[in-house]
Amino acid sequence: MKEILIITGSPRKGGNSDRMAWAFAEGAREKGHAVSFFEAGKKEVLACIGCNTCFTKGQACSFDDDFREMAPLLEKADVVVFCTPLYYYSFPGKMKTALDKIYAFLVGKRDLRGKECLLLACGYGHRENEFDALSLLYDLIWQGLGWKDLGRLLVRKALRLGDIEKTDGLVKAKEMGRRIS
Ligand SMILES: Cc1cc2nc3c(=O)[nH]c(=O)nc-3n(C[C@H](O)[C@H](O)[C@H](O)COP(=O)(O)O)c2cc1C
């Protein structure tokens, strides 16, 4: 049994990427894994100000914000899933703000190595290279942290709420969840 943390990026409740996250979670739970969520797009995480006081005041970040909920979930996760809509070729700002704060673990010399991770993303995906920046950013994150990439699912033609239902994105996301071993 693995501890899986799904970090979601959408501010839109029940939107396309939320549904991907739920489908993945369903598949993973079927296989007996424990799944928790941190809904970065719906939380209040203050932007890092580079004070470098991480972990010196008993918390990962000195700000009293929702990163206090994410930090312990991140620390105990075996698998981290980044599940996000594409916003201007990248993660939505609130999700990026939360991900920036993983920096606290580097400053605080807290070892996060050895985790596995996946990227689930959706967008309209008009252009061939629409997801390239997000995909590269994801690669830099897991490589920098010494994690292992288990795969990515990039779903196009998902623009309006519920569009994801008309794609194969949910079936594939559930299958990815089932494949966690
Ligand atoms: C601010 C904003 C920026 C967006 N930028 C892109 C983009 O760069 N490329 C793209 O294909 N879709 C883009 N989209 C479309 C969203 O990725 C798409 O609507 C997605 O399905 C939203 O997922 P959600 O329902 O989980 O919020 C953008 C949407 C918003 C609101």
Ligand as a Chemical Component Dictionary entry (heavy atoms), coordinates in Angstrom:
data_LIG
# 
_chem_comp.id                   LIG 
_chem_comp.type                 NON-POLYMER 
_chem_comp.pdbx_formal_charge   0 
_chem_comp.three_letter_code    LIG 
# 
loop_
_chem_comp_atom.comp_id 
_chem_comp_atom.atom_id 
_chem_comp_atom.alt_atom_id 
_chem_comp_atom.type_symbol 
_chem_comp_atom.charge 
_chem_comp_atom.model_Cartn_x 
_chem_comp_atom.model_Cartn_y 
_chem_comp_atom.model_Cartn_z 
_chem_comp_atom.pdbx_ordinal 
LIG C1  C1  C 0 -6.479  31.641 -17.151 1  
LIG C2  C2  C 0 -6.591  30.488 -18.099 2  
LIG C3  C3  C 0 -5.518  30.191 -18.921 3  
LIG C4  C4  C 0 -5.596  29.118 -19.815 4  
LIG N1  N1  N 0 -4.514  28.827 -20.587 5  
LIG C5  C5  C 0 -4.583  27.782 -21.452 6  
LIG C6  C6  C 0 -3.462  27.474 -22.286 7  
LIG O1  O1  O 0 -2.403  28.092 -22.246 8  
LIG N2  N2  N 0 -3.594  26.432 -23.148 9  
LIG C7  C7  C 0 -4.741  25.675 -23.216 10 
LIG O2  O2  O 0 -4.760  24.734 -23.995 11 
LIG N3  N3  N 0 -5.798  25.927 -22.410 12 
LIG C8  C8  C 0 -5.743  26.969 -21.555 13 
LIG N4  N4  N 0 -6.812  27.260 -20.733 14 
LIG C9  C9  C 0 -7.987  26.359 -20.754 15 
LIG C10 C10 C 0 -8.001  25.417 -19.559 16 
LIG O3  O3  O 0 -6.812  24.668 -19.476 17 
LIG C11 C11 C 0 -9.196  24.468 -19.698 18 
LIG O4  O4  O 0 -10.381 25.220 -19.666 19 
LIG C12 C12 C 0 -9.219  23.383 -18.646 20 
LIG O5  O5  O 0 -10.127 22.378 -19.032 21 
LIG C13 C13 C 0 -9.599  23.920 -17.283 22 
LIG O6  O6  O 0 -9.562  22.859 -16.372 23 
LIG P1  P1  P 0 -10.467 22.833 -15.052 24 
LIG O7  O7  O 0 -11.883 22.593 -15.512 25 
LIG O8  O8  O 0 -9.919  21.713 -14.271 26 
LIG O9  O9  O 0 -10.302 24.155 -14.380 27 
LIG C14 C14 C 0 -6.777  28.332 -19.868 28 
LIG C15 C15 C 0 -7.854  28.654 -19.032 29 
LIG C16 C16 C 0 -7.777  29.722 -18.164 30 
LIG C17 C17 C 0 -8.957  30.048 -17.277 31 
# 
loop_
_chem_comp_bond.comp_id 
_chem_comp_bond.atom_id_1 
_chem_comp_bond.atom_id_2 
_chem_comp_bond.value_order 
_chem_comp_bond.pdbx_ordinal 
LIG C1  C2  SING 1  
LIG C2  C3  SING 2  
LIG C2  C16 DOUB 3  
LIG C3  C4  DOUB 4  
LIG C4  N1  SING 5  
LIG C4  C14 SING 6  
LIG N1  C5  DOUB 7  
LIG C5  C6  SING 8  
LIG C5  C8  SING 9  
LIG C6  O1  DOUB 10 
LIG C6  N2  SING 11 
LIG N2  C7  SING 12 
LIG C7  O2  DOUB 13 
LIG C7  N3  SING 14 
LIG N3  C8  DOUB 15 
LIG C8  N4  SING 16 
LIG N4  C9  SING 17 
LIG N4  C14 SING 18 
LIG C9  C10 SING 19 
LIG C10 O3  SING 20 
LIG C10 C11 SING 21 
LIG C11 O4  SING 22 
LIG C11 C12 SING 23 
LIG C12 O5  SING 24 
LIG C12 C13 SING 25 
LIG C13 O6  SING 26 
LIG O6  P1  SING 27 
LIG P1  O7  DOUB 28 
LIG P1  O8  SING 29 
LIG P1  O9  SING 30 
LIG C14 C15 DOUB 31 
LIG C15 C16 SING 32 
LIG C16 C17 SING 33 
# 
